[in-house]
Amino acid sequence: MKNKKLLSFALAGAMVLGLTACGNSGGSAETTAAGTEAAGTEAAGTETTTAAESTGNIGKTDIVFAMQGDIVALDPANQQDTTSSVILKHIYSTLLDTDNDGNLVPDLAESWEMAEDGTSFTYHLREDACFSDGTPVTAQDVKFTYDRAKEMPKTKSNTSKIQEVVVDNDHQVTIKLTEKYAPFKTIVTSSNLSIVSEAAVTAAGDAYGDVNNILGSGPFICTEWTPNDHYVLTRNENYWDEMPIATTITCRVIPEGSARTIALETGEVDLVWNVDAIDCVNVEANQDLKLLSQPSSSIEYVGMNTTKEIFADQRVRQAINYALDKEVFVDTIIEGRGQIANSYINSAIPGYDPAQEGYPYDPEKAKELLAEAGYPDGFDCKIYVNGDTRTRSAQVLQAQLAEIGINVEIFTYEWGALLDSLNAGEHEMFILGWSNSSFDADSSTYQLFHSSNHGATGNRAFLTDEKVDELITAGAMEMDDSKRNEIYKELQTHLKELAPWVPLYYRNDNVGIRADLKGFSLNKGANHYLGNCHYEN
């Protein structure tokens, strides 16, 4: 990955962090692939030879990789999913970033300060940072980006606490909050808060986000995008930090998992971002390939639309929790390459409660609850999913719920179409994943369950609950980490009772690569950087 130094901490009334920067990031987002999970032969932090360790001459630098789904948007403020954040990571920059271990590091801001009362943050921008057309990145561009994000549906949850963005000078900006807000220090790493050029957005108008109408300050430029087929990134020769080794990066959209693995085996692609669990053993057995794996920061879940008549009844939602045998999902869908989710927060996130107990598999209890709710014979409903793996998960769900009289019809969508349907609240049930790369519990709760975030901003269960809102707000405003964790423990217990989801599992992230590929490192939050990938002669 790009070289980054961990921010140093100095406390003198305010907190100051600093040193060098580069790159972009993502905070938390929907994951496209329920079946890109696996474990593997190597532990977290494993990487191939980096550029600095390379012992031979640089050879092939035109890199091709495969993903399950296509990006949703090239305008950062118009997306909130992991697939889009992959490309945004390479073509844009954010104020701060996270390194491969999940630590906060500089990006456009080489240092920052938080006021003692926690209600404002001042960022000192690098003076050499520029957009790919050579124009400088200024504090005005930061202000424009954040002011614009406050008005955009998919970014309003990240900017809801911002009162004002003040340009102190060309290279210093202060973001004032409406109240102290502990998660804000990591929110600025979110890919949908990537800094855009005010001039470029203003000139393009509604066309901003078209492949010919974007301007970022990251290490690559997007030069081609054919939706649902491929996109091409070309090295940004005006990049202001460590120059990438890769000259071009091409992403091929290959929805079917086995087809992605075959493409890796034949050398058509150099890397598969998300190896399906059922294909991991084939990658492991091939001496020309390597499987890199680590526990993810994501959760796979079944969501229920609490505004629909049937699913508005808490007893129905609890019944479905009792009716699903989560161990079967782990064993059959991800081939044991992960663990049963016992809570609504991933076990890697501070604030996760290991003492939480998920619903046990108890079909008889499920039937009792359905009868109490007025559905002794069950009911008919629909579930919306995307991709091969989530379709298989839906089939397992379909079979298990049939045992208690619930007949489920499965609808499979392309990724963008699925999100559109869920955002509009058309669904009854759905299967999604949520990835938290900021490693703050707020990113696993606020967007997903707060009543202000129905639809596009993350709350696809359309849950509205006063206590949930109060606990989420309390957790965000508490600056003491131990006290914050206690609040999130209470929140997890309350969410279990409300049962808007069935938490299924915490999967492993798995990446398949050609064995001789150099320069790739796993990122703890799955924000992998491909800019240093190459081969040696």
SESEKE-573922 format. One line per field, with one value per residue (C-alpha): residue number from 1; residue in one letter; x, y, z. Coordinates in nm, 2 decimals, padded with zeros to 4 digits. Layout:
SESEKE-573922
seq <- [NUM_...];
type <- [a_...];
east <- [X_...];
north <- [Y_...];
up <- [Z_...];
//
This chain:
SESEKE-573922
seq <- [1_2_3_4_5_6_7_8_9_10_11_12_13_14_15_16_17_18_19_20_21_22_23_24_25_26_27_28_29_30_31_32_33_34_35_36_37_38_39_40_41_42_43_44_45_46_47_48_49_50_51_52_53_54_55_56_57_58_59_60_61_62_63_64_65_66_67_68_69_70_71_72_73_74_75_76_77_78_79_80_81_82_83_84_85_86_87_88_89_90_91_92_93_94_95_96_97_98_99_100_101_102_103_104_105_106_107_108_109_110_111_112_113_114_115_116_117_118_119_120_121_122_123_124_125_126_127_128_129_130_131_132_133_134_135_136_137_138_139_140_141_142_143_144_145_146_147_148_149_150_151_152_153_154_155_156_157_158_159_160_161_162_163_164_165_166_167_168_169_170_171_172_173_174_175_176_177_178_179_180_181_182_183_184_185_186_187_188_189_190_191_192_193_194_195_196_197_198_199_200_201_202_203_204_205_206_207_208_209_210_211_212_213_214_215_216_217_218_219_220_221_222_223_224_225_226_227_228_229_230_231_232_233_234_235_236_237_238_239_240_241_242_243_244_245_246_247_248_249_250_251_252_253_254_255_256_257_258_259_260_261_262_263_264_265_266_267_268_269_270_271_272_273_274_275_276_277_278_279_280_281_282_283_284_285_286_287_288_289_290_291_292_293_294_295_296_297_298_299_300_301_302_303_304_305_306_307_308_309_310_311_312_313_314_315_316_317_318_319_320_321_322_323_324_325_326_327_328_329_330_331_332_333_334_335_336_337_338_339_340_341_342_343_344_345_346_347_348_349_350_351_352_353_354_355_356_357_358_359_360_361_362_363_364_365_366_367_368_369_370_371_372_373_374_375_376_377_378_379_380_381_382_383_384_385_386_387_388_389_390_391_392_393_394_395_396_397_398_399_400_401_402_403_404_405_406_407_408_409_410_411_412_413_414_415_416_417_418_419_420_421_422_423_424_425_426_427_428_429_430_431_432_433_434_435_436_437_438_439_440_441_442_443_444_445_446_447_448_449_450_451_452_453_454_455_456_457_458_459_460_461_462_463_464_465_466_467_468_469_470_471_472_473_474_475_476_477_478_479_480_481_482_483_484_485_486_487_488_489_490_491_492_493_494_495_496_497_498_499_500_501_502_503_504_505_506_507_508_509_510_511_512_513_514_515_516_517_518_519_520_521_522_523_524_525_526_527_528_529_530_531_532_533_534_535_536_537];
type <- [m_k_n_k_k_l_l_s_f_a_l_a_g_a_m_v_l_g_l_t_a_c_g_n_s_g_g_s_a_e_t_t_a_a_g_t_e_a_a_g_t_e_a_a_g_t_e_t_t_t_a_a_e_s_t_g_n_i_g_k_t_d_i_v_f_a_m_q_g_d_i_v_a_l_d_p_a_n_q_q_d_t_t_s_s_v_i_l_k_h_i_y_s_t_l_l_d_t_d_n_d_g_n_l_v_p_d_l_a_e_s_w_e_m_a_e_d_g_t_s_f_t_y_h_l_r_e_d_a_c_f_s_d_g_t_p_v_t_a_q_d_v_k_f_t_y_d_r_a_k_e_m_p_k_t_k_s_n_t_s_k_i_q_e_v_v_v_d_n_d_h_q_v_t_i_k_l_t_e_k_y_a_p_f_k_t_i_v_t_s_s_n_l_s_i_v_s_e_a_a_v_t_a_a_g_d_a_y_g_d_v_n_n_i_l_g_s_g_p_f_i_c_t_e_w_t_p_n_d_h_y_v_l_t_r_n_e_n_y_w_d_e_m_p_i_a_t_t_i_t_c_r_v_i_p_e_g_s_a_r_t_i_a_l_e_t_g_e_v_d_l_v_w_n_v_d_a_i_d_c_v_n_v_e_a_n_q_d_l_k_l_l_s_q_p_s_s_s_i_e_y_v_g_m_n_t_t_k_e_i_f_a_d_q_r_v_r_q_a_i_n_y_a_l_d_k_e_v_f_v_d_t_i_i_e_g_r_g_q_i_a_n_s_y_i_n_s_a_i_p_g_y_d_p_a_q_e_g_y_p_y_d_p_e_k_a_k_e_l_l_a_e_a_g_y_p_d_g_f_d_c_k_i_y_v_n_g_d_t_r_t_r_s_a_q_v_l_q_a_q_l_a_e_i_g_i_n_v_e_i_f_t_y_e_w_g_a_l_l_d_s_l_n_a_g_e_h_e_m_f_i_l_g_w_s_n_s_s_f_d_a_d_s_s_t_y_q_l_f_h_s_s_n_h_g_a_t_g_n_r_a_f_l_t_d_e_k_v_d_e_l_i_t_a_g_a_m_e_m_d_d_s_k_r_n_e_i_y_k_e_l_q_t_h_l_k_e_l_a_p_w_v_p_l_y_y_r_n_d_n_v_g_i_r_a_d_l_k_g_f_s_l_n_k_g_a_n_h_y_l_g_n_c_h_y_e_n];
east <- [00.00_00.10_00.34_00.17_00.29_00.07_-00.06_00.13_-00.07_00.01_-00.22_-00.19_-00.55_-00.62_-00.53_-00.28_-00.20_00.04_00.30_00.28_-00.02_-00.16_-00.46_-00.83_-01.07_-01.42_-01.59_-01.88_-02.09_-02.31_-02.12_-02.21_-02.09_-02.24_-02.04_-01.70_-01.61_-01.35_-01.07_-00.74_-00.39_-00.25_-00.33_-00.44_-00.17_-00.02_00.10_00.30_00.63_00.59_00.76_01.02_01.10_01.10_01.43_01.39_01.33_00.98_00.80_00.43_00.24_-00.09_-00.31_-00.64_-00.87_-01.22_-01.51_-01.86_-02.05_-02.01_-01.97_-02.28_-02.14_-01.82_-01.95_-01.84_-02.16_-02.38_-02.27_-02.25_-02.13_-01.81_-01.79_-01.79_-01.55_-01.29_-01.26_-01.30_-01.01_-00.79_-00.91_-00.99_-00.84_-01.00_-00.90_-00.77_-00.73_-00.69_-00.39_-00.38_-00.42_-00.72_-00.52_-00.60_-00.34_-00.30_-00.42_-00.49_-00.47_-00.11_-00.22_-00.54_-00.66_-00.97_-01.10_-01.11_-01.49_-01.49_-01.72_-01.47_-01.19_-00.92_-00.74_-00.40_-00.39_-00.08_00.03_00.15_-00.17_-00.34_-00.61_-00.52_-00.54_-00.27_-00.49_-00.43_-00.66_-00.76_-00.96_-01.24_-01.27_-01.30_-01.58_-01.76_-01.74_-01.88_-02.14_-02.26_-02.26_-02.50_-02.76_-02.70_-02.92_-02.64_-02.41_-02.64_-02.59_-02.22_-02.27_-02.57_-02.36_-02.18_-02.29_-02.05_-01.73_-01.50_-01.21_-00.93_-00.69_-00.60_-00.46_-00.66_-01.02_-01.22_-01.53_-01.77_-02.02_-02.36_-02.24_-01.95_-01.95_-01.69_-01.71_-01.64_-01.26_-01.31_-01.61_-01.38_-01.22_-01.54_-01.52_-01.84_-01.66_-01.38_-01.28_-01.41_-01.31_-01.55_-01.46_-01.51_-01.84_-01.97_-01.87_-02.01_-02.34_-02.57_-02.31_-02.06_-02.00_-01.99_-01.66_-01.56_-01.67_-01.49_-01.18_-01.00_-00.67_-00.59_-00.32_-00.53_-00.77_-01.07_-01.04_-01.31_-01.63_-01.87_-02.14_-02.17_-01.87_-01.54_-01.37_-01.01_-00.79_-00.48_-00.19_-00.22_00.11_00.03_-00.01_00.13_00.25_00.42_00.38_00.20_00.39_00.09_00.04_-00.32_-00.58_-00.87_-01.16_-01.37_-01.72_-01.78_-02.09_-02.05_-01.80_-01.66_-01.60_-01.39_-01.18_-01.14_-01.03_-00.76_-00.65_-00.61_-00.43_-00.70_-00.70_-00.42_-00.64_-00.99_-01.12_-01.38_-01.32_-01.64_-01.61_-01.68_-01.39_-01.13_-01.02_-00.94_-00.73_-00.55_-00.47_-00.32_00.05_00.02_-00.22_-00.23_-00.53_-00.49_-00.75_-00.83_-01.14_-01.35_-01.51_-01.84_-02.17_-02.40_-02.76_-03.13_-03.32_-03.69_-03.89_-04.06_-04.31_-04.47_-04.78_-04.65_-04.30_-04.42_-04.50_-04.20_-04.31_-04.29_-03.94_-03.84_-03.99_-03.78_-03.47_-03.56_-03.64_-03.31_-03.02_-02.72_-02.48_-02.61_-02.54_-02.18_-02.12_-02.28_-02.27_-01.92_-01.78_-01.70_-01.48_-01.62_-01.83_-02.19_-02.29_-02.41_-02.48_-02.55_-02.19_-01.89_-01.66_-01.36_-01.53_-01.47_-01.81_-01.89_-02.04_-01.89_-02.14_-02.43_-02.63_-02.80_-03.13_-03.09_-03.23_-03.58_-03.85_-04.11_-04.06_-04.09_-04.43_-04.55_-04.46_-04.63_-04.95_-04.94_-04.90_-05.20_-05.02_-05.07_-05.04_-04.76_-04.78_-04.63_-04.36_-04.08_-03.70_-03.47_-03.11_-02.81_-02.55_-02.50_-02.40_-02.69_-02.93_-02.80_-02.85_-03.20_-03.26_-03.14_-03.37_-03.66_-03.62_-03.59_-03.88_-04.10_-04.07_-04.27_-04.52_-04.36_-04.35_-04.07_-04.04_-03.69_-03.61_-03.25_-03.14_-02.83_-02.65_-02.76_-03.12_-03.13_-03.02_-03.28_-03.56_-03.44_-03.40_-03.76_-03.88_-04.04_-03.91_-04.04_-03.71_-03.36_-03.01_-02.72_-02.38_-02.24_-01.87_-01.73_-01.38_-01.37_-01.38_-01.61_-01.93_-02.13_-02.06_-02.23_-02.54_-02.62_-02.67_-02.83_-03.08_-03.14_-03.48_-03.34_-03.16_-03.45_-03.37_-03.06_-02.86_-02.86_-03.17_-03.32_-03.52_-03.70_-03.67_-03.81_-03.75_-03.71_-03.48_-03.26_-03.23_-03.14_-02.87_-02.71_-02.70_-02.56_-02.29_-02.19_-02.17_-01.98_-01.61_-01.49_-01.44_-01.52_-01.85_-01.92_-01.88_-02.13_-02.39_-02.33_-02.37_-02.71_-02.80_-02.71_-02.94_-03.22_-03.18_-03.19_-03.53_-03.66_-03.52_-03.52_-03.25_-03.13_-02.76_-02.61_-02.23_-01.91_-01.73_-01.36_-01.23_-01.05_-00.85_-00.71_-00.39_-00.14_00.14_00.40_00.21_00.40_00.30_-00.04_-00.13_-00.46_-00.63_-00.81_-01.12_-01.10_-01.00_-00.72_-00.49_-00.39_-00.15_00.17_00.07_00.32_00.53_00.90_01.11];
north <- [00.00_00.36_00.46_00.63_00.73_00.69_01.02_01.13_01.26_01.57_01.70_02.06_02.17_02.04_01.72_01.76_01.49_01.50_01.40_01.27_01.16_00.99_00.80_00.79_00.57_00.46_00.48_00.23_00.10_-00.18_-00.47_-00.61_-00.97_-01.21_-01.48_-01.32_-01.46_-01.71_-01.78_-01.88_-01.98_-01.65_-01.44_-01.08_-00.84_-01.08_-00.92_-00.99_-00.82_-00.44_-00.20_-00.12_-00.49_-00.56_-00.74_-00.75_-00.51_-00.37_-00.57_-00.57_-00.27_-00.30_-00.46_-00.63_-00.73_-00.87_-00.78_-00.92_-00.59_-00.26_00.08_00.29_00.64_00.83_01.13_01.05_01.21_00.99_00.65_00.47_00.12_-00.07_-00.14_00.22_00.31_00.08_00.32_00.63_00.53_00.54_00.86_01.09_01.20_01.26_01.48_01.18_00.82_00.48_00.26_-00.11_-00.17_00.06_00.35_00.71_00.87_01.19_01.24_01.59_01.72_01.67_01.76_01.84_01.97_01.91_02.18_02.09_02.08_01.85_02.08_02.19_02.04_02.24_02.08_02.19_02.10_02.00_02.29_02.06_01.87_01.92_01.78_01.57_01.87_02.04_02.29_02.31_02.16_02.44_02.49_02.64_02.30_02.13_02.37_02.32_01.95_01.94_02.21_02.01_01.68_01.83_01.85_01.51_01.22_00.96_01.19_01.37_01.11_01.19_01.56_01.60_01.74_02.00_02.35_02.55_02.50_02.80_02.87_03.01_03.05_02.87_02.57_02.56_02.48_02.46_02.24_02.35_02.10_02.15_01.95_01.73_01.43_01.16_00.97_01.28_01.22_00.90_01.02_01.24_00.93_00.82_00.78_00.98_01.27_01.26_01.62_01.74_02.05_02.33_02.46_02.12_02.04_02.39_02.37_02.02_02.08_01.78_01.60_01.58_01.21_01.12_00.96_01.27_01.51_01.41_01.55_01.40_01.44_01.07_00.86_00.75_00.90_00.71_00.71_00.46_00.32_00.08_00.01_-00.35_-00.45_-00.27_00.05_00.16_00.37_00.54_00.67_01.04_01.19_01.50_01.30_01.49_01.21_00.87_00.78_00.45_00.17_00.04_00.24_00.12_-00.07_-00.24_-00.37_-00.64_-00.69_-01.07_-01.14_-01.52_-01.64_-01.94_-01.73_-01.49_-01.77_-01.92_-01.58_-01.58_-01.93_-01.86_-01.53_-01.32_-01.12_-01.07_-01.04_-01.13_-00.88_-01.12_-01.49_-01.69_-01.92_-02.23_-02.13_-02.06_-02.43_-02.42_-02.10_-02.26_-02.58_-02.39_-02.33_-02.04_-01.86_-01.73_-01.67_-01.39_-01.38_-01.20_-01.15_-00.87_-00.57_-00.64_-00.82_-01.01_-00.99_-01.04_-00.72_-00.67_-00.37_-00.26_-00.04_-00.33_-00.47_-00.81_-00.71_-00.42_-00.68_-00.74_-01.09_-01.18_-01.04_-01.24_-01.55_-01.53_-01.49_-01.81_-01.99_-01.94_-02.17_-01.94_-02.23_-02.36_-02.03_-02.03_-02.40_-02.39_-02.04_-01.93_-02.29_-02.22_-01.93_-01.69_-01.70_-01.67_-01.31_-01.29_-00.91_-00.62_-00.50_-00.69_-00.84_-00.63_-00.30_-00.13_-00.14_-00.49_-00.69_-01.04_-01.13_-01.08_-01.40_-01.43_-01.60_-01.98_-02.20_-02.28_-02.34_-02.43_-02.10_-01.93_-02.10_-01.99_-01.62_-01.64_-01.77_-01.49_-01.24_-01.38_-01.60_-01.95_-02.08_-01.85_-01.61_-01.53_-01.27_-01.16_-01.12_-00.90_-01.00_-00.96_-01.20_-01.57_-01.61_-01.40_-01.59_-01.91_-01.76_-01.67_-02.03_-02.15_-01.90_-02.00_-02.36_-02.29_-02.05_-02.29_-02.52_-02.27_-02.19_-01.88_-01.90_-01.67_-01.57_-01.47_-01.17_-01.13_-00.78_-00.62_-00.43_-00.08_-00.18_-00.36_-00.04_00.16_-00.07_-00.09_00.29_00.33_00.09_-00.15_-00.46_-00.68_-00.86_-00.84_-00.97_-00.72_-00.68_-00.37_-00.30_-00.07_00.05_00.34_00.10_00.32_00.17_00.48_00.37_00.03_00.19_00.55_00.50_00.16_00.22_00.59_00.70_01.00_00.76_00.57_00.44_00.57_00.67_00.31_00.23_-00.02_-00.17_00.17_00.12_00.40_00.37_00.64_00.45_00.34_00.71_00.82_00.55_00.62_00.99_00.93_00.70_00.96_01.24_01.05_01.12_00.86_00.53_00.30_00.49_00.48_00.10_00.06_00.26_00.05_-00.27_-00.15_-00.06_-00.40_-00.56_-00.33_-00.40_-00.77_-00.73_-00.52_-00.77_-00.55_-00.79_-01.14_-01.10_-01.40_-01.40_-01.21_-01.33_-01.33_-01.10_-01.31_-01.19_-01.42_-01.31_-01.45_-01.59_-01.38_-01.05_-00.80_-00.49_-00.59_-00.57_-00.66_-00.37_-00.44_-00.25_-00.41_-00.08_-00.25_-00.03_-00.16_00.12_-00.06_-00.39_-00.51_-00.80_-00.83_-00.93];
up <- [00.00_-00.03_00.24_00.53_00.87_01.17_01.30_01.62_01.91_02.11_02.38_02.48_02.53_02.18_02.00_01.71_01.47_01.18_00.92_00.57_00.37_00.06_-00.06_00.00_00.20_00.28_00.61_00.61_00.33_00.19_00.06_-00.28_-00.23_00.01_-00.15_-00.16_00.18_00.27_00.50_00.36_00.39_00.52_00.83_00.85_00.75_00.50_00.18_-00.13_-00.19_-00.17_-00.40_-00.14_-00.11_-00.47_-00.58_-00.95_-01.24_-01.28_-01.55_-01.63_-01.47_-01.65_-01.38_-01.43_-01.14_-01.11_-00.89_-00.85_-00.91_-01.08_-00.93_-00.86_-00.92_-00.99_-00.79_-00.43_-00.29_-00.49_-00.35_-00.02_-00.12_-00.10_-00.47_-00.56_-00.28_-00.45_-00.75_-00.54_-00.32_-00.63_-00.80_-00.51_-00.18_00.16_00.45_00.65_00.57_00.75_00.70_00.64_01.02_01.05_01.21_01.13_00.90_00.70_00.35_00.21_00.57_00.70_01.05_01.24_01.58_01.78_02.01_02.38_02.38_02.08_01.87_01.60_01.40_01.22_00.93_00.79_00.42_00.23_00.01_-00.27_-00.32_-00.65_-00.87_-01.17_-01.40_-01.19_-01.01_-00.64_-00.38_-00.15_00.17_-00.05_-00.23_00.11_00.22_-00.11_-00.08_00.27_00.21_-00.10_00.09_00.35_00.07_-00.09_00.03_00.05_00.25_00.48_00.76_00.76_00.76_00.98_01.28_01.07_01.15_00.94_00.74_00.77_00.53_00.75_00.46_00.14_00.33_00.65_00.71_01.03_01.06_01.33_01.47_01.62_01.93_02.03_01.82_01.89_01.55_01.34_01.35_01.14_00.94_00.73_00.59_00.42_00.05_00.00_00.15_-00.10_-00.19_-00.52_-00.72_-00.69_-01.03_-01.20_-01.03_-01.10_-01.47_-01.52_-01.34_-01.35_-01.57_-01.29_-01.23_-01.60_-01.68_-01.88_-01.61_-01.29_-01.13_-00.83_-00.66_-00.61_-00.77_-01.07_-01.33_-01.45_-01.83_-01.93_-01.78_-01.95_-01.69_-01.58_-01.79_-01.70_-01.60_-01.66_-01.43_-01.56_-01.35_-01.26_-01.36_-01.16_-00.84_-00.55_-00.33_-00.38_-00.75_-00.81_-00.98_-01.18_-01.50_-01.56_-01.35_-01.53_-01.34_-01.50_-01.37_-01.34_-01.14_-01.12_-00.86_-01.04_-01.35_-01.15_-01.02_-01.37_-01.50_-01.22_-01.30_-01.67_-01.61_-01.76_-01.44_-01.19_-00.88_-00.77_-00.51_-00.37_-00.40_-00.33_-00.04_-00.25_-00.48_-00.21_-00.19_-00.57_-00.53_-00.23_-00.43_-00.73_-00.70_-00.95_-00.72_-00.36_-00.13_00.11_00.39_00.71_00.94_00.79_00.96_00.80_00.89_00.66_00.76_00.66_00.69_00.73_00.63_00.96_00.77_00.60_00.78_00.85_00.95_01.16_01.43_01.64_01.71_01.34_01.32_01.64_01.49_01.18_01.40_01.58_01.25_01.08_01.17_01.13_01.16_00.83_00.66_00.79_00.69_00.35_00.22_00.34_00.38_00.75_00.65_00.91_01.23_01.34_01.41_01.77_01.75_01.52_01.54_01.40_01.66_01.53_01.61_01.95_02.13_02.02_02.31_02.32_02.59_02.35_02.27_01.94_01.89_01.92_01.64_01.77_01.51_01.77_01.94_01.60_01.54_01.88_01.80_01.46_01.61_01.88_01.60_01.41_01.15_01.28_00.92_00.82_00.53_00.18_00.14_-00.09_-00.04_-00.26_-00.31_-00.55_-00.68_-00.67_-00.31_-00.17_-00.40_-00.24_00.10_00.01_-00.10_00.24_00.41_00.19_00.29_00.66_00.67_00.48_00.79_00.99_00.71_00.57_00.19_00.05_-00.32_-00.42_-00.65_-00.77_-00.89_-01.03_-00.75_-00.85_-00.91_-00.58_-00.39_-00.58_-00.48_-00.11_-00.10_-00.22_00.05_-00.20_-00.02_00.26_00.33_00.19_00.24_00.25_00.41_00.59_00.61_00.87_00.77_01.02_01.32_01.51_01.65_01.53_01.17_01.25_01.41_01.32_00.94_00.98_01.26_01.34_01.23_01.04_00.79_00.63_00.28_00.09_00.39_00.53_00.74_00.49_00.77_00.80_01.18_01.39_01.77_02.02_02.25_01.96_01.85_02.21_02.26_01.92_02.00_02.35_02.21_01.95_02.21_02.47_02.44_02.70_02.51_02.80_02.86_02.49_02.49_02.77_02.57_02.26_02.47_02.58_02.22_02.09_02.36_02.26_01.89_01.96_02.12_01.83_01.58_01.26_01.13_01.15_01.19_01.00_01.01_01.02_00.71_00.62_00.35_00.08_-00.22_-00.48_-00.66_-00.91_-00.70_-00.87_-00.83_-00.62_-00.43_-00.29_00.08_00.25_00.42_00.75_00.63_00.29_00.13_-00.06_-00.27_-00.61_-00.71_-00.63_-00.79_-01.06_-01.18_-01.20_-01.50];
//
